Amino acid sequence: MKMMLQELQNAIEVKKSSKEELEILLENVSAALENKTKELEKVLKDQEKIISTKTEELRKALDLAQEANKAKTSFLATMSHEIRTPMNGVLGMISLLLDTPLNEEQQSFARIVESSAKTLLEIINDILDISKLEAGKVTLEIIPFMIKDLIESVRVLTQELAGKKKLVFKIEIDPEIPSTLLGDPTRLRQVVLNLVTNAIKFTEKGCITISVKKHNEFDDRFGIRFEVIDTGIGISKKNQTKLFAQFSQVDSSITRKYGGSGLGLAICRNLVTLMNGEIGYESEEGKGSRFWFTSVFGKLDVAHKQKGNYVDEFDMQPQHLKILVAEDNEVNQLVIKTMLTKMGHDVTIAHNGLEAFNQVQNNVYDLVLMDMQMPVMDGLEATKQVRKLNGDVRRVPIIALTANAMQGDREKCLEAGMNGYLSKPINKEELIAILSQC
């Protein structure tokens, strides 16, 4: 019995010892968990600080990027105005000079100056276009246009360049394509003209072909495939990857020989994408190239045509007009006044917006050409004031005549009450088209 009690006591002691060990173990585990929790809380706080710091850095970086973009847009707008204003004087005066009696040598010199000025303007336009496209600030207008007339205008614009190289120029238009379509003729012409100009530039002999074919057709839309084919130098396989890249030409020797900004094809690609199309090419070095793109246009229904919404503005001849030109730059005053006077119009000059506003109140004009940026009162404010006048005078047609060419400038003009937008340097054909509508 004594032995049994001893064994029972030993067992109790063992249990008591195990319990104490278990309690100690639990205390240790609890302490370890508490330490881990504190460590995790510290890590979490540190991470929150890092995330907060990174978030603030990203916010500041975003603010800086937005400010930089605003500064870039402002800089481009300023450069556009500052460069286009003297360019208008250069090209305008050359145009007027070429209309005067010159001997053969003088004509040659003047043509070279004109060509150089136009090349410079093309580079300026490319830089502005690619900036607007990158920012997603180019929108398409949907208006009626005649596809044959558009292609013919490209031929006319490039015939002198092709003629110098004695290149044969071919135009092939699918008879299934409707004569009139709905789309953006300005942007379409820009793409075709760019491809044709490139084809002529890189072709020394042979021919240039513009092919316009039916691509597909829907109930209210018509798809077209445009091709520009040349017999020029072609593009090697290794250099084809550089096509459509900004500021890139296939090699430096081409840049030296043929010039250019390297932006043309990049602009074409972006514009074709904007027109819901695709662009591509086939080329073999030494055998020429075939550049193609597709686009979809709206169909011009009969009702739309009968309403008279489509007018071929170049079929109309401008009448004798009394025109007020609001322009503060003396060279540009001389250019536009001489152009208009030679067309048979009466021209009055206003040197700022306030003077133009006063002239409109006191005289009857058929048209006002209004610069946007002028001292005393700018063109937008002057237009707004004219539209507030009583009587017929407030309805006088006002066309923006400006060196600004950035996205939103046209919309600002229309919102101010202007009837149209004519950018500098002044294109004589565009000016005639504007006058024809008065």
C-alpha positions as CSV (number, residue, x, y, z in Angstrom):
1,M,0.0,0.0,0.0
2,K,2.8,2.3,0.9
3,M,4.4,1.7,-2.4
4,M,1.2,2.4,-4.3
5,L,0.9,5.8,-2.5
6,Q,4.5,6.6,-3.4
7,E,3.8,5.9,-7.0
8,L,0.7,8.0,-6.9
9,Q,2.6,10.9,-5.4
10,N,5.3,10.6,-8.1
11,A,2.7,10.6,-10.8
12,I,1.1,13.8,-9.3
13,E,4.5,15.4,-9.1
14,V,5.1,14.6,-12.8
15,K,1.7,16.0,-13.8
16,K,2.4,19.1,-11.7
17,S,5.8,19.5,-13.4
18,S,4.3,19.0,-16.9
19,K,1.7,21.7,-16.1
20,E,4.3,24.1,-15.0
21,E,6.4,23.4,-18.2
22,L,3.3,23.8,-20.3
23,E,2.5,27.2,-18.6
24,I,6.1,28.3,-19.2
25,L,5.9,27.2,-22.8
26,L,2.6,29.1,-23.3
27,E,4.1,32.2,-21.7
28,N,7.1,31.9,-24.1
29,V,4.9,31.4,-27.1
30,S,2.7,34.4,-26.1
31,A,5.8,36.6,-25.6
32,A,7.2,35.5,-29.0
33,L,3.9,36.2,-30.7
34,E,3.7,39.6,-29.0
35,N,7.3,40.4,-30.2
36,K,6.4,39.2,-33.8
37,T,3.2,41.4,-33.7
38,K,5.3,44.4,-32.7
39,E,7.8,43.7,-35.4
40,L,5.0,43.3,-38.0
41,E,3.4,46.5,-36.8
42,K,6.7,48.3,-37.2
43,V,7.3,46.8,-40.7
44,L,3.7,47.8,-41.6
45,K,4.2,51.4,-40.4
46,D,7.5,51.5,-42.3
47,Q,5.8,50.2,-45.5
48,E,3.0,52.8,-45.1
49,K,5.6,55.5,-44.8
50,I,7.3,54.2,-48.0
51,I,4.0,53.9,-49.9
52,S,3.0,57.4,-48.7
53,T,6.4,58.8,-49.8
54,K,6.2,57.0,-53.2
55,T,2.7,58.2,-53.7
56,E,3.7,61.8,-53.0
57,E,6.7,61.4,-55.3
58,L,4.4,60.0,-58.1
59,R,2.0,62.9,-57.5
60,K,4.7,65.4,-57.8
61,A,6.1,63.7,-60.9
62,L,2.6,63.7,-62.5
63,D,2.2,67.4,-61.7
64,L,5.6,68.1,-63.2
65,A,4.7,66.0,-66.3
66,Q,1.4,67.9,-66.7
67,E,3.2,71.2,-66.3
68,A,5.9,70.1,-68.8
69,N,3.1,69.2,-71.2
70,K,1.4,72.5,-70.8
71,A,4.8,74.3,-71.2
72,K,5.4,72.2,-74.4
73,T,2.0,73.1,-75.8
74,S,2.5,76.7,-75.0
75,F,6.0,76.7,-76.5
76,L,4.7,75.0,-79.7
77,A,1.9,77.5,-80.0
78,T,4.3,80.4,-79.5
79,M,6.8,79.0,-81.9
80,S,4.1,78.3,-84.4
81,H,3.0,81.9,-84.3
82,E,6.4,83.4,-84.2
83,I,7.7,81.3,-87.1
84,R,4.6,81.3,-89.3
85,T,4.3,85.1,-89.1
86,P,7.6,85.8,-90.9
87,M,7.2,82.8,-93.1
88,N,3.9,84.3,-94.3
89,G,5.9,87.4,-95.3
90,V,8.6,85.4,-97.0
91,L,6.3,83.1,-99.0
92,G,3.8,85.9,-99.7
93,M,6.4,88.3,-101.0
94,I,8.1,85.6,-103.1
95,S,4.7,84.8,-104.7
96,L,4.1,88.5,-105.4
97,L,7.7,88.8,-106.8
98,L,7.2,85.9,-109.1
99,D,4.1,87.7,-110.6
100,T,6.3,90.6,-111.6
101,P,8.5,90.8,-114.8
102,L,11.8,88.9,-114.0
103,N,14.5,87.7,-116.3
104,E,15.3,84.0,-116.4
105,E,18.0,84.1,-113.8
106,Q,15.9,86.1,-111.4
107,Q,13.0,83.7,-111.8
108,S,15.4,80.8,-111.1
109,F,16.7,82.5,-107.9
110,A,13.2,83.3,-106.7
111,R,12.0,79.8,-107.3
112,I,14.9,78.4,-105.3
113,V,14.0,80.7,-102.4
114,E,10.3,79.7,-102.6
115,S,11.2,76.0,-102.7
116,S,13.5,76.4,-99.6
117,A,10.8,78.3,-97.7
118,K,8.2,75.7,-98.5
119,T,10.5,72.9,-97.3
120,L,11.1,74.8,-94.0
121,L,7.3,75.2,-93.6
122,E,6.8,71.4,-94.2
123,I,9.2,70.6,-91.4
124,I,7.4,73.1,-89.1
125,N,4.1,71.5,-90.0
126,D,5.4,68.0,-89.4
127,I,6.6,68.9,-85.9
128,L,3.3,70.5,-85.0
129,D,1.3,67.6,-86.4
130,I,3.2,64.9,-84.6
131,S,2.9,66.8,-81.3
132,K,-0.9,67.2,-81.8
133,L,-1.3,63.5,-82.8
134,E,0.8,62.3,-79.8
135,A,-1.5,64.3,-77.5
136,G,-4.6,62.8,-79.1
137,K,-5.8,66.3,-79.9
138,V,-6.5,65.8,-83.6
139,T,-10.1,65.3,-84.6
140,L,-11.5,64.5,-88.0
141,E,-14.2,66.5,-89.7
142,I,-16.9,64.7,-91.7
143,I,-17.8,66.6,-94.9
144,P,-18.6,65.7,-98.5
145,F,-15.7,65.6,-100.9
146,M,-15.0,64.3,-104.4
147,I,-12.4,61.6,-104.5
148,K,-11.3,62.3,-108.1
149,D,-10.8,66.0,-107.3
150,L,-8.8,65.1,-104.2
151,I,-6.4,62.8,-106.1
152,E,-6.2,65.3,-109.0
153,S,-5.2,68.0,-106.5
154,V,-2.3,65.8,-105.3
155,R,-1.2,65.3,-108.9
156,V,-1.3,69.1,-109.5
157,L,0.7,69.8,-106.3
158,T,3.4,67.3,-107.2
159,Q,3.6,67.6,-111.0
160,E,6.4,70.2,-110.9
161,L,8.6,67.9,-108.7
162,A,7.8,64.9,-110.9
163,G,8.3,66.9,-114.1
164,K,11.8,67.8,-113.1
165,K,12.7,64.2,-113.0
166,K,10.6,63.4,-116.2
167,L,8.6,60.8,-114.2
168,V,5.4,59.4,-115.7
169,F,2.5,60.0,-113.4
170,K,-0.4,57.5,-113.5
171,I,-3.8,57.7,-111.7
172,E,-6.0,54.6,-111.5
173,I,-9.5,55.0,-109.8
174,D,-11.9,52.1,-109.5
175,P,-15.2,53.0,-111.3
176,E,-17.1,51.3,-108.5
177,I,-16.1,54.0,-106.0
178,P,-18.8,56.7,-105.5
179,S,-17.8,60.1,-106.9
180,T,-18.6,61.8,-103.6
181,L,-18.0,60.5,-100.1
182,L,-18.2,61.7,-96.5
183,G,-14.9,62.1,-94.6
184,D,-12.0,64.4,-93.8
185,P,-10.5,65.4,-97.2
186,T,-7.8,67.5,-95.6
187,R,-6.3,64.7,-93.6
188,L,-6.8,62.2,-96.5
189,R,-5.0,64.5,-98.9
190,Q,-2.2,64.9,-96.3
191,V,-1.6,61.1,-96.2
192,V,-1.7,60.7,-100.0
193,L,0.4,63.7,-100.7
194,N,3.0,62.6,-98.2
195,L,3.3,59.1,-99.8
196,V,3.4,60.6,-103.3
197,T,6.0,63.2,-102.3
198,N,8.2,60.4,-100.8
199,A,7.7,58.3,-103.9
200,I,8.9,61.1,-106.2
201,K,11.7,62.0,-103.8
202,F,13.2,58.5,-104.0
203,T,12.6,57.8,-107.7
204,E,15.0,59.0,-110.3
205,K,13.4,57.4,-113.4
206,G,10.2,55.5,-114.3
207,C,6.8,56.2,-113.0
208,I,4.6,57.0,-110.0
209,T,1.2,55.4,-109.8
210,I,-1.7,56.4,-107.5
211,S,-4.2,53.5,-107.3
212,V,-7.6,53.9,-105.6
213,K,-9.6,50.7,-105.3
214,K,-12.8,49.4,-103.6
215,H,-11.8,47.6,-100.4
216,N,-15.2,46.7,-98.9
217,E,-18.7,48.1,-98.7
218,F,-21.4,48.4,-96.0
219,D,-24.9,49.9,-96.0
220,D,-23.8,53.4,-95.0
221,R,-20.0,53.1,-95.5
222,F,-17.5,52.5,-98.2
223,G,-14.0,51.1,-97.7
224,I,-11.2,52.2,-100.0
225,R,-7.6,51.0,-100.5
226,F,-5.1,53.6,-101.6
227,E,-1.8,52.6,-103.1
228,V,1.2,54.7,-104.1
229,I,3.6,52.7,-106.3
230,D,7.1,53.8,-107.5
231,T,10.0,52.5,-109.4
232,G,12.6,54.1,-107.1
233,I,15.4,52.9,-104.9
234,G,13.3,50.7,-102.7
235,I,14.1,49.7,-99.1
236,S,16.4,46.9,-97.9
237,K,15.1,44.3,-95.5
238,K,17.3,45.4,-92.6
239,N,16.1,49.0,-92.9
240,Q,12.4,48.3,-93.3
241,T,12.0,48.1,-89.5
242,K,12.8,51.8,-89.2
243,L,9.8,52.8,-91.3
244,F,7.0,54.6,-89.5
245,A,9.4,55.5,-86.6
246,Q,9.5,59.1,-85.7
247,F,12.6,61.2,-86.7
248,S,13.9,58.1,-88.6
249,Q,15.0,57.5,-92.1
250,V,16.5,54.2,-93.4
251,D,20.1,55.5,-93.1
252,S,22.1,58.7,-92.6
253,S,23.1,58.8,-96.2
254,I,19.5,59.1,-97.3
255,T,19.0,61.9,-94.8
256,R,22.0,63.8,-96.3
257,K,20.9,63.2,-99.9
258,Y,17.1,63.6,-99.7
259,G,16.5,65.6,-96.5
260,G,13.3,65.6,-94.5
261,S,12.3,65.5,-90.9
262,G,11.7,61.7,-90.7
263,L,8.2,62.4,-89.4
264,G,6.2,62.0,-92.6
265,L,5.4,58.2,-92.3
266,A,4.8,58.4,-88.6
267,I,2.2,61.1,-89.2
268,C,0.6,59.0,-92.0
269,R,0.4,56.0,-89.7
270,N,-1.3,58.0,-86.9
271,L,-3.7,59.7,-89.3
272,V,-4.7,56.4,-91.0
273,T,-5.3,54.9,-87.5
274,L,-7.4,57.9,-86.7
275,M,-9.4,57.2,-89.9
276,N,-10.0,53.6,-88.8
277,G,-7.7,52.2,-91.4
278,E,-4.4,50.3,-91.7
279,I,-1.2,51.2,-93.5
280,G,1.6,49.0,-94.8
281,Y,4.1,48.6,-97.6
282,E,5.9,46.2,-99.9
283,S,9.4,47.1,-101.1
284,E,12.5,45.6,-102.6
285,E,15.8,47.3,-102.7
286,G,16.6,48.7,-106.2
287,K,13.1,47.8,-107.6
288,G,10.8,50.3,-106.0
289,S,8.1,50.4,-103.3
290,R,4.3,50.0,-102.9
291,F,2.9,51.9,-99.9
292,W,-0.8,51.3,-99.2
293,F,-3.4,52.3,-96.7
294,T,-7.1,51.7,-96.1
295,S,-9.9,53.9,-94.8
296,V,-13.6,53.9,-94.4
297,F,-15.8,56.8,-95.6
298,G,-19.5,57.6,-95.3
299,K,-21.8,57.4,-98.2
300,L,-23.4,60.6,-99.4
301,D,-27.2,59.9,-99.6
302,V,-29.4,61.5,-102.2
303,A,-31.3,63.6,-99.6
304,H,-28.1,65.1,-98.4
305,K,-27.0,66.1,-101.9
306,Q,-30.5,67.6,-102.7
307,K,-30.3,69.8,-99.7
308,G,-27.4,71.6,-101.3
309,N,-25.0,70.8,-98.4
310,Y,-22.2,70.0,-100.8
311,V,-20.8,72.8,-102.9
312,D,-17.7,72.6,-104.9
313,E,-16.3,75.9,-103.7
314,F,-13.6,76.1,-106.4
315,D,-16.3,76.2,-109.1
316,M,-17.4,79.7,-107.9
317,Q,-15.6,82.9,-108.8
318,P,-15.2,85.5,-106.1
319,Q,-17.0,88.8,-106.7
320,H,-15.6,92.3,-106.3
321,L,-15.5,92.6,-102.5
322,K,-14.9,95.3,-99.9
323,I,-12.6,93.7,-97.4
324,L,-11.3,94.8,-94.0
325,V,-8.0,93.2,-92.9
326,A,-7.1,93.4,-89.2
327,E,-3.4,92.7,-89.0
328,D,-0.6,94.4,-86.9
329,N,2.4,93.1,-88.8
330,E,3.4,95.5,-91.5
331,V,4.9,92.9,-93.9
332,N,1.8,90.7,-93.6
333,Q,-0.3,93.8,-94.2
334,L,1.5,94.4,-97.5
335,V,1.3,90.8,-98.5
336,I,-2.4,90.3,-98.0
337,K,-3.3,93.7,-99.3
338,T,-1.3,93.2,-102.5
339,M,-2.8,89.8,-103.0
340,L,-6.4,91.0,-102.6
341,T,-5.9,94.1,-104.6
342,K,-4.5,92.1,-107.5
343,M,-7.6,90.0,-107.3
344,G,-9.7,93.2,-107.8
345,H,-10.9,93.8,-104.2
346,D,-11.0,97.0,-102.2
347,V,-8.9,96.6,-99.0
348,T,-8.8,98.5,-95.8
349,I,-6.2,97.8,-93.1
350,A,-6.9,97.9,-89.3
351,H,-3.8,97.8,-87.1
352,N,-5.4,96.2,-84.1
353,G,-8.7,94.6,-82.9
354,L,-10.1,97.8,-81.5
355,E,-9.5,99.7,-84.7
356,A,-11.2,96.9,-86.6
357,F,-14.2,97.0,-84.3
358,N,-14.5,100.7,-84.9
359,Q,-14.2,100.3,-88.7
360,V,-16.9,97.7,-88.8
361,Q,-19.3,100.0,-86.9
362,N,-18.7,102.9,-89.3
363,N,-18.4,101.1,-92.7
364,V,-20.0,98.3,-94.6
365,Y,-17.7,95.4,-95.5
366,D,-18.3,92.2,-97.4
367,L,-15.7,90.4,-95.4
368,V,-13.3,90.8,-92.4
369,L,-10.0,89.0,-92.2
370,M,-9.1,89.1,-88.5
371,D,-5.8,88.2,-87.0
372,M,-6.0,86.5,-83.6
373,Q,-3.1,88.0,-81.9
374,M,-3.0,91.9,-82.0
375,P,-2.2,94.7,-79.6
376,V,-4.9,96.8,-77.8
377,M,-7.6,94.2,-78.5
378,D,-7.1,90.7,-80.0
379,G,-9.1,89.2,-82.8
380,L,-11.3,87.0,-80.7
381,E,-12.4,89.8,-78.5
382,A,-13.0,92.1,-81.5
383,T,-15.2,89.5,-83.1
384,K,-17.2,89.0,-79.9
385,Q,-17.8,92.7,-79.7
386,V,-18.9,92.8,-83.4
387,R,-21.4,90.0,-82.8
388,K,-23.0,92.1,-80.0
389,L,-23.8,95.0,-82.3
390,N,-27.3,95.7,-83.5
391,G,-28.5,95.3,-87.1
392,D,-27.0,93.6,-90.1
393,V,-23.4,94.8,-89.3
394,R,-23.1,92.1,-86.6
395,R,-23.5,89.4,-89.3
396,V,-20.5,90.5,-91.4
397,P,-18.5,87.4,-92.3
398,I,-15.3,87.2,-90.2
399,I,-12.5,84.8,-91.1
400,A,-9.6,84.2,-88.7
401,L,-6.3,85.1,-90.4
402,T,-3.7,83.8,-88.1
403,A,-0.3,82.2,-87.6
404,N,-1.7,80.0,-84.8
405,A,-2.0,76.4,-85.9
406,M,-2.4,74.4,-82.7
407,Q,-5.3,72.2,-81.7
408,G,-8.2,74.2,-80.3
409,D,-7.4,77.5,-82.2
410,R,-10.0,76.8,-84.8
411,E,-12.6,76.0,-82.1
412,K,-11.8,79.2,-80.3
413,C,-12.4,81.2,-83.4
414,L,-15.7,79.6,-84.1
415,E,-16.8,80.0,-80.5
416,A,-16.0,83.7,-80.7
417,G,-18.3,84.0,-83.6
418,M,-16.0,83.8,-86.6
419,N,-17.1,82.0,-89.8
420,G,-13.9,80.3,-90.7
421,Y,-10.2,79.8,-90.2
422,L,-7.3,80.6,-92.6
423,S,-3.8,79.9,-91.3
424,K,-0.6,81.6,-92.2
425,P,1.4,81.3,-94.5
426,I,-1.6,82.2,-96.7
427,N,-2.3,79.7,-99.4
428,K,-3.6,81.6,-102.4
429,E,-6.0,78.8,-103.5
430,E,-7.5,78.6,-100.0
431,L,-7.9,82.4,-99.9
432,I,-9.7,82.3,-103.2
433,A,-12.0,79.5,-101.9
434,I,-12.8,81.7,-98.8
435,L,-13.5,84.7,-101.0
436,S,-15.7,82.6,-103.3
437,Q,-18.1,82.0,-100.5
438,C,-18.8,85.7,-99.8
